[in-house]
């Protein structure tokens, strides 16, 4: 069952989203449970990580959507967030809180269903898988989704994760073979990046959190194509 929260202070739009979700459920066969909050602070204060997706209005009376999303991200890195606003300019702020998409009011059912299908596709791709990494004295299990990128230093591999840096033995070729099915892309000889953590590209560098990973000229077109497919929900 897909657990969705609607955070919307205007009854008109909240009811419309609820109707769209009922229609989508009937059309797709996807079971959906819905909880509505009338302001950002209602979901942010005492937030519990119990939702798969949050449809989050940007402009609300007491706590706006961006501030709400920051509170949520402090406690939940996994929930998907789709911003709903009156202006596209708020979509840029979504990058700060890892929002997956945005919708512009008034929302059509076609646009809504398209975004929801894309979100579900991403959820399937993000299902937790693990990798056994050799370390001194044994092996370490890593969730592939938590790996931001891998750096090669000779016969040493550095796994940069949400929890820190893990040093391992091995070659970049071995790491690439293990991680390629999980949407990792080798952007140059020494780096392998998780497309899920790429925020964009600037001046020949992939932006992964605070890190800037160089993308070689020969791999730039392939990297951008892979990133576009991933973001667009077309990756297998």
C-alpha positions in Angstrom: 0.0 0.0 0.0 1.2 3.5 -0.9 1.0 5.9 2.1 0.5 9.5 1.0 0.3 12.7 3.0 -1.4 15.8 1.6 -0.3 19.0 3.2 -2.6 21.7 1.8 -4.3 24.6 3.7 -7.0 25.2 1.0 -9.9 22.7 1.1 -10.6 23.1 -2.6 -7.2 21.9 -3.6 -6.9 19.2 -0.9 -10.2 17.7 -2.0 -9.1 17.8 -5.6 -5.9 15.9 -4.8 -7.9 13.4 -2.8 -10.2 12.8 -5.7 -7.2 12.5 -8.1 -5.7 9.8 -5.8 -9.0 7.9 -5.7 -9.1 8.0 -9.5 -5.5 7.0 -9.9 -6.0 4.1 -7.5 -9.0 2.9 -9.5 -7.1 3.2 -12.8 -3.9 1.6 -11.7 -5.0 -0.9 -9.1 -2.5 0.7 -6.6 -3.8 0.7 -3.0 -3.4 4.1 -1.5 -4.0 5.4 2.0 -4.2 9.2 2.5 -3.8 11.5 5.4 -4.4 15.3 5.1 -2.7 18.0 7.1 -3.9 21.6 6.9 -0.6 23.3 7.5 3.1 22.5 7.3 3.6 22.7 11.1 0.9 20.0 11.6 3.1 17.4 9.9 6.5 18.8 10.8 6.1 19.0 14.5 6.5 15.5 15.9 7.0 14.1 12.4 7.1 10.4 12.1 8.6 8.6 9.1 5.5 6.8 8.1 4.8 8.1 4.6 6.0 7.0 1.1 5.1 10.3 -0.5 4.2 13.8 0.6 2.2 16.2 -1.6 3.4 19.5 -0.1 1.9 22.9 -0.8 4.5 25.6 -0.8 2.5 28.6 0.4 0.7 28.1 3.7 -0.2 30.4 6.5 2.0 29.2 9.4 4.8 27.1 8.0 5.6 27.2 4.3 6.4 24.1 2.3 10.2 24.6 2.0 10.6 25.1 5.8 8.3 22.1 6.4 10.4 20.0 4.0 13.6 20.9 5.9 12.1 19.7 9.1 11.0 16.5 7.4 14.4 15.9 5.8 16.1 16.1 9.2 14.2 13.0 10.3 13.4 11.2 7.0 15.8 11.0 4.1 13.7 8.4 2.2 10.2 9.9 1.8 9.5 11.4 -1.6 8.3 15.0 -1.7 6.3 16.6 -4.5 5.9 20.4 -4.2 2.6 22.0 -5.3 2.7 25.7 -5.9 1.3 28.6 -7.9 4.6 29.5 -9.5 7.4 27.4 -11.0 10.1 29.5 -9.3 9.6 27.5 -6.1 10.8 24.4 -7.9 14.4 25.6 -7.6 14.1 25.6 -3.8 13.1 22.0 -4.0 16.7 21.0 -4.7 17.7 22.1 -1.2 15.4 19.5 0.3 15.7 16.8 -2.3 12.1 17.3 -3.6 11.5 14.8 -6.4 9.1 16.8 -8.5 6.6 19.8 -8.5 3.2 20.6 -9.8 1.8 24.0 -10.7 -1.8 24.9 -9.7 -4.3 24.5 -11.1 -3.3 20.8 -11.3 -4.7 18.7 -14.1 -5.3 15.0 -13.6 -3.0 14.1 -16.5 -0.1 16.0 -15.0 -0.8 14.6 -11.5 -1.0 11.0 -12.7 2.2 11.4 -14.7 4.1 12.7 -11.7 2.6 10.0 -9.4 3.6 7.3 -11.9 7.1 8.7 -12.0 7.3 8.8 -8.2 6.2 5.2 -7.9 8.8 4.2 -10.5 11.5 5.9 -8.4 10.3 4.2 -5.3 10.7 0.8 -7.0 14.2 1.7 -8.2 15.2 2.9 -4.7 14.3 -0.4 -3.0 17.1 -1.1 -0.6 19.8 -3.4 -1.9 23.2 -4.1 -0.3 26.8 -4.6 -1.3 29.4 -6.6 0.7 32.6 -4.5 0.7 35.9 -6.1 1.8 37.5 -4.3 4.8 40.3 -5.1 7.2 39.4 -8.3 9.0 36.2 -9.1 7.1 33.5 -7.5 5.1 31.1 -4.5 5.6 27.5 -4.5 4.3 26.6 -1.2 2.6 23.1 -0.1 1.3 23.8 0.9 -2.3 21.3 3.8 -2.0 23.5 5.2 0.8 26.6 5.3 -1.3 27.1 8.8 -2.8 30.2 8.0 -4.9 33.3 5.8 -5.0 36.8 7.1 -5.5 39.7 4.9 -6.6 43.2 5.4 -5.2 45.4 2.7 -6.7 44.1 -0.6 -5.2 42.2 1.2 -2.5 38.5 2.2 -2.9 36.9 4.9 -0.9 33.1 4.6 -0.5 31.6 8.0 0.4 28.3 7.3 2.1 25.7 9.1 4.2 27.5 7.8 7.3 31.0 8.7 6.3 33.9 7.3 4.3 34.7 3.6 4.2 38.1 2.4 2.9 38.2 -0.9 1.1 40.4 -3.0 -1.2 39.6 -3.6 -4.8 39.6 -2.1 -8.2 37.3 0.4 -9.8 36.4 -2.1 -12.5 35.1 -4.5 -9.8 33.1 -1.7 -8.1 31.6 -0.6 -11.4 30.5 -4.1 -12.3 28.8 -4.5 -8.8 27.1 -1.1 -8.8 26.2 -0.6 -12.5 22.7 -2.2 -12.0 22.0 0.2 -9.2 22.3 3.4 -11.3 25.9 4.2 -10.7 27.9 5.8 -13.6 31.6 6.0 -14.0 32.2 9.7 -14.9 36.0 9.4 -15.2 38.8 7.0 -14.5 38.8 7.5 -10.8 35.2 8.1 -9.8 31.9 6.2 -9.8 28.8 8.3 -8.8 25.4 7.3 -7.7 22.9 9.1 -10.0 20.4 9.3 -7.2 22.7 11.7 -5.4 23.6 13.9 -8.3 22.2 17.4 -7.9 23.3 18.7 -11.3 26.3 19.4 -13.4 28.4 22.6 -13.7 31.6 23.5 -15.5 32.4 19.9 -16.2 31.8 18.7 -12.7 29.0 16.5 -11.3 27.5 18.0 -8.1 27.1 15.4 -5.5 26.2 17.1 -2.2 29.1 19.4 -1.4 31.5 17.4 -3.6 32.3 18.3 -7.2 33.3 15.2 -9.2 35.1 15.8 -12.5 33.4 14.3 -15.6 35.8 13.5 -18.4 35.1 14.9 -21.9 34.8 11.4 -23.4 32.1 10.5 -20.8 30.2 13.7 -20.6 27.5 12.9 -23.2 27.0 9.4 -21.7 26.8 10.8 -18.2 24.2 13.4 -19.1 22.1 10.9 -21.0 22.2 8.4 -18.0 21.3 11.2 -15.6 18.4 12.4 -17.8 17.1 8.9 -18.0 17.3 8.4 -14.3 15.7 11.8 -13.4 13.0 11.2 -16.0 12.1 7.8 -14.7 13.1 6.0 -17.8 16.0 4.0 -16.3 15.2 0.3 -15.9 
